[in-house]
């Protein structure tokens, strides 16, 4: 089942008058240390949060004020980038008691690379507080944090990593980590970082256990035929979950073939209009070849029809 996927990214920039310390206070629904701003009236939507540190980092950085004061002091330039900021939705299918685990597993992406993260989970949207909208905010240091404190230099290689795949690397990675979390916790959900129109061309993904089952039954059916037997009579069929996956896979594969064919015809028609004098017939699509591997029980096929 397809689920909600929303990942927003940004950078806290001194040149724009922004402050990592202020953003942290906003996320925690508290006031600034000097009392200049106060967000405590919005605290009813706050679920919880914390600070995650790489191995060896000093424990006092678990205090958000200490962490972000130090982070800002490490940046000397007037146009410095002070922190990375993220807002990521938590799908409704994730149980409330799993929100913390869900958040920390996603943020492990930064911890294992040496960065510190402060995250806060909110249950409602700041603009429409009557509607439940579980999500979390995260602030990530721009420099590595270790036993000696903040690194002297920023990790420029990581900046390139975040920009890779035309900026889609992080979004794709978060979608993959979410799907791994769903698999591990038995949540029937899939998310994709791709746009809706692109997802129409993505084939369904099965759990590893389902794929292993399909391979095992396929091999058994092949061996049965080699012996001269009939796999259907001997009952070599996969489970209901595997049958559902195979049917969805075949249906989506047919949809993709049809979409590609429609796109091909549209491109050919546009080309004929554009260059009428050089019209060339569009190549015929190759007919898909069938396969004798069909472990879906006849009763399941009939039910689908």
ChimeraX attribute file (.defattr): number of C-alpha atoms within 10 A of each C-alpha:
attribute: neighborCount
match mode: 1-to-1
recipient: residues
	/A:1	8
	/A:2	9
	/A:3	14
	/A:4	13
	/A:5	18
	/A:6	16
	/A:7	15
	/A:8	11
	/A:9	12
	/A:10	11
	/A:11	16
	/A:12	21
	/A:13	17
	/A:14	18
	/A:15	12
	/A:16	11
	/A:17	9
	/A:18	14
	/A:19	19
	/A:20	27
	/A:21	23
	/A:22	19
	/A:23	19
	/A:24	24
	/A:25	20
	/A:26	20
	/A:27	22
	/A:28	25
	/A:29	20
	/A:30	18
	/A:31	17
	/A:32	17
	/A:33	12
	/A:34	7
	/A:35	8
	/A:36	8
	/A:37	13
	/A:38	16
	/A:39	14
	/A:40	14
	/A:41	10
	/A:42	16
	/A:43	14
	/A:44	12
	/A:45	18
	/A:46	18
	/A:47	18
	/A:48	14
	/A:49	20
	/A:50	17
	/A:51	18
	/A:52	20
	/A:53	23
	/A:54	19
	/A:55	13
	/A:56	12
	/A:57	20
	/A:58	14
	/A:59	9
	/A:60	10
	/A:61	19
	/A:62	17
	/A:63	12
	/A:64	19
	/A:65	18
	/A:66	12
	/A:67	22
	/A:68	24
	/A:69	14
	/A:70	15
	/A:71	20
	/A:72	19
	/A:73	9
	/A:74	17
	/A:75	18
	/A:76	8
	/A:77	9
	/A:78	11
	/A:79	12
	/A:80	15
	/A:81	20
	/A:82	25
	/A:83	25
	/A:84	17
	/A:85	21
	/A:86	16
	/A:87	18
	/A:88	19
	/A:89	19
	/A:90	26
	/A:91	18
	/A:92	13
	/A:93	12
	/A:94	17
	/A:95	11
	/A:96	14
	/A:97	8
	/A:98	11
	/A:99	20
	/A:100	17
	/A:101	12
	/A:102	18
	/A:103	22
	/A:104	17
	/A:105	16
	/A:106	18
	/A:107	21
	/A:108	18
	/A:109	15
	/A:110	17
	/A:111	20
	/A:112	12
	/A:113	13
	/A:114	21
	/A:115	23
	/A:116	28
	/A:117	25
	/A:118	24
	/A:119	25
	/A:120	23
	/A:121	25
	/A:122	25
	/A:123	20
	/A:124	19
	/A:125	14
	/A:126	12
	/A:127	7
	/A:128	9
	/A:129	13
	/A:130	9
	/A:131	11
	/A:132	13
	/A:133	18
	/A:134	21
	/A:135	22
	/A:136	23
	/A:137	22
	/A:138	24
	/A:139	26
	/A:140	25
	/A:141	24
	/A:142	26
	/A:143	22
	/A:144	22
	/A:145	25
	/A:146	17
	/A:147	12
	/A:148	9
	/A:149	15
	/A:150	20
	/A:151	15
	/A:152	11
	/A:153	11
	/A:154	14
	/A:155	15
	/A:156	10
	/A:157	8
	/A:158	12
	/A:159	11
	/A:160	11
	/A:161	13
	/A:162	14
	/A:163	12
	/A:164	12
	/A:165	12
	/A:166	7
	/A:167	12
	/A:168	15
	/A:169	14
	/A:170	18
	/A:171	20
	/A:172	16
	/A:173	15
	/A:174	22
	/A:175	20
	/A:176	17
	/A:177	19
	/A:178	23
	/A:179	20
	/A:180	16
	/A:181	18
	/A:182	18
	/A:183	16
	/A:184	10
	/A:185	11
	/A:186	9
	/A:187	15
	/A:188	13
	/A:189	17
	/A:190	20
	/A:191	21
	/A:192	22
	/A:193	19
	/A:194	15
	/A:195	8
	/A:196	9
	/A:197	8
	/A:198	10
	/A:199	13
	/A:200	13
	/A:201	15
	/A:202	14
	/A:203	15
	/A:204	16
	/A:205	13
	/A:206	16
	/A:207	14
	/A:208	10
	/A:209	10
	/A:210	18
	/A:211	14
	/A:212	13
	/A:213	15
	/A:214	20
	/A:215	13
	/A:216	13
	/A:217	19
	/A:218	20
	/A:219	13
	/A:220	15
	/A:221	24
	/A:222	16
	/A:223	13
	/A:224	16
	/A:225	11
	/A:226	10
	/A:227	9
	/A:228	9
	/A:229	13
	/A:230	14
	/A:231	20
	/A:232	15
	/A:233	7
	/A:234	10
	/A:235	11
	/A:236	20
	/A:237	21
	/A:238	21
	/A:239	15
	/A:240	12
	/A:241	11
	/A:242	21
	/A:243	20
	/A:244	15
	/A:245	18
	/A:246	21
	/A:247	15
	/A:248	15
	/A:249	17
	/A:250	13
	/A:251	14
	/A:252	17
	/A:253	16
	/A:254	13
	/A:255	15
	/A:256	16
	/A:257	15
	/A:258	12
	/A:259	14
	/A:260	14
	/A:261	14
	/A:262	12
	/A:263	12
	/A:264	15
	/A:265	16
	/A:266	12
	/A:267	13
	/A:268	17
	/A:269	16
	/A:270	11
	/A:271	15
	/A:272	16
	/A:273	12
	/A:274	11
	/A:275	11
	/A:276	11
	/A:277	8
	/A:278	10
	/A:279	13
	/A:280	11
	/A:281	10
	/A:282	13
	/A:283	9
	/A:284	9
	/A:285	10
	/A:286	6
	/A:287	6
	/A:288	8
	/A:289	5
	/A:290	6
	/A:291	6
	/A:292	8
	/A:293	12
	/A:294	17
	/A:295	20
	/A:296	19
	/A:297	16
	/A:298	11
	/A:299	8
	/A:300	13
	/A:301	12
	/A:302	8
	/A:303	7
	/A:304	8
	/A:305	5
